[in-house]
Amino acid sequence: MTNPRAWQYDETMFSGVDFSQAEEVAAYDDMHSKFRDYAKASDEIIQRLSLTSDSTVIDLGCGTGAFALHAAKRCRTIYAVDISAAMLDYCRRRAEQLGLTNIIFRNGGLLTYEHGDELADAAVCVAVLHHLPDFWKQVALKRCCEMLKPGGRFLLFDIVFPSGRDCLDEIDQWLKAFETIVDARLAEEALIHVKNEFSTYDWIIEGIIRRSGFQIDTAEYSKGFQALYICTKR
């Protein structure tokens, strides 16, 4: 990791769940599998980015390894990067259990990870960028762009708010749906996300992506404020 400037945003500050705690990491997959199909989502990412057995991929904010472990079976090399050492340890143990030897584990954040190896074919950032304020989002995506080969692909998925309508009542309904359909614990996480974290408007994130060196090939917005961007390094 780089030595941060004195005024750099501290990525280790957790406004939501503290994933530096081993017990939170252990419970993460069980909770999120209630509303995520990890295998299906990983297959879709591989297909959307046209990844092959020759591909080198950086998973920025890999968490417990839902994508990294799946992609390692299909790609040449996966760089699993996370700010949480506890998350990385959990992912490393799972890789060992699965006999996967082509995952390189790196402890670092979007603002501190230094990719000193060959430029990658693709990068993935799933439900991570909202941890950064908007200024630092652009710093992070510029750094990501520099890690990719010319023409490299980038997939970004996160919670993004629509600018074309008043979504305050919609947010209320979204939070209630979490408690009804999933459980109270995840509803509380979603509430903290809206209250304390940094999901932003669609027009802001699209501008940040473009000004970071990417062209947006596809922007998809779906129910629950989910946004998916497929991008190419210019």
N, C-alpha and C positions, 0 to 999 in steps of 0.2 A: 504493500500500500504506500501511497505517497504521504509525505509529511504535510498536513493541511496548513493553510494560512490561519493566522489567529482569528480571522473573521469568517472563516468557512463554516457553513451550516454543519451542525453535528448530527450525523446520520444515526448515531447510537442513542439519540433521544427517542424514546418510545411513547408516543401520545396514545397509542392503542394498546394492544396486547404486547407484553415484553417477551419477545422471542429469544432473548438471551437466557431465559429460564428453561431448563431441561424439561420440566413438567409441562410447560406450555407447548413446547415442541412436540412432545410425545402425543399430546392430545390433538394436535393440529389436523392431521390427516383424517382422523375419525370424525371430527366435527365437520370439516369442509367436504368430505365425501357425501354428506347428506344432501348437498345441492350441486356438487361437481362430479362429472364423469371424467376422471383424470385420463384414463386410457383413450377415450374418444377424443378428448380435447388435444392430447398429445399427437395422436394420429392426424388430426386436422392441421395442427401446426406444421408437422412434417410435410404434409401434402401442399399446404398453402405456400410454403417457402421452397418447395421443390428440392428438399434435402435428399441426398443420396449417401451411399456407402463411402464416398470420398469427401463428404462434407465435414468441415470443422465449425462448431457452433459454440457461441458464448451464451450461457444462461445466466442473465443478470438478475440476481435475487432468486436463486434457485430454490430456496426454502428447503423442504424435506426431500426434494428431488423428484417430484411428480413427473416433470418433463424430462429432466436430465437422465434419469434412470431408463425411461422409455426410449428416448432418442439415442442413447448409447448403444442400443441393440441394432440401430439402423444407420448410424453415422460413424465416421472414422474417429473423431475426437470431440468430446464435450468438455468445455470449461465450465465448471459449476462454481459460481461466484455468489457469496452471501456475506452480509455484514455481521451475521450472527454465527459465532463459532459453534454454538449448540446446534443450530440448524445444519451446519456443515458436517459436524460429527455424526449426526443422525443419518444424513444422506450417505456419508462414507461407509457407515456400518451396513446400510442397506445394499450399497454397491458390492461390498465384500460378500454379503450373503447371496447375491445374485451372480457372483463370479465375474463382474464387470471390471475390466482393467483399463478401459480407454476414457475414463473420466479424470480430469485434472481438477483438484479442489483448490480454490483460492479464497482466502478470507479477505473480503474487501467490499466496499459499497459502490454505489453509482458514481460517487465523487472521488473515491480514493483508489479504486482498483486500477492497477497498471498492467496492461496486457503487453508484456514484453516479447511474446512469441510471435509466430507468423500471423499475418492478418487473417481474420476468420472469414468464412463464406457467409455466415449469418449470425444474427444475435436475436435473442428473445428476452422480452421484459414483461412479465405477466403479474399484474396486480402489485406493482412495486413503486412506480413513479409517483403515485399519490402521496408517498411519504415525504416528498420534497416540495417546498414552496416553488412558485412558478419561475422565479429567477434561476433557481438551482436546477429546475427541470431542464432548462435549455443548456446549462453547463453540462449536465449529465448526458444529454442526448448528443451533444457535440463530441464528448469523449467517446461515446459509443460508436459514433460514425467513424472516428479515427481508428477504431479497432478492426474495421471491415475492409476487405478488398474493394477496389472500384467495382461498382455493380453489385456489391454485397446486399443481402436482403435483411430486413429488420421487421420483426413483428412486435407490436405493442398492444397490450390489452389492459384496460383499467376501467375504473368508474369515472365517467365524464358526464357533466350536466349539460342539457340542451339549452342553447341561447334563444331559441325561437319561441319559447313559451315560459310562463310562470310555473315553475315546478315545485313550489313549496308544499302544496297539498299532495302532489305526487310523491314527494319524499316521505310525507307522513304515511301514505298508503304503503309505500315500499317497506318502511320500517315495521309496520304492522304485519305485513305479509311474512317477513322473516320470522317473527314470533309465532305466527299461526302455522306456517308451512314447515319451518325448520325447528328452531328452539329459542328459548329466552337468551341463552348465552350468545348465540350468533346475532340475535337482534340487538343485544347490547354492544357487540363489536361494530355492527353497522351504524348504530347511533353515534358511537365515538368517532367513527370514520367521518361522518358528516359534520360533526361538531368540532373536531380537533385536527383532522388531517387535511390534505391539500388537493383533493379532487377539484378540477377547474372546469371552465366552459369549453365546449367543443371548438369554438373559433380560436380560443387561446392555444389549446393543445395542438391544433392543426398548424397554426402559425409557428409554434415552437419547433415542431417536427421539421417543417420546411426550412426554417432558418438554421437548423442544425446540420444541414447538408443532405437531407433526404428528399426524395419526391414521394408523395403519397399515391400509391397505385390503387389502393382500396381503403375506404373508410366506411365501416359498418356500425350502425347504432341500433341497439335492441333493447327489449324490455329490461327494466331494472337498472337503467343508466349504464349498461355495458357498452363499451366502445372497443372496436378492433381495428387496428391500422396495419396494413401490409405496405411496406415501404422499400425503396431501393436507394442505395447510396449513389448520389450524383457524381 
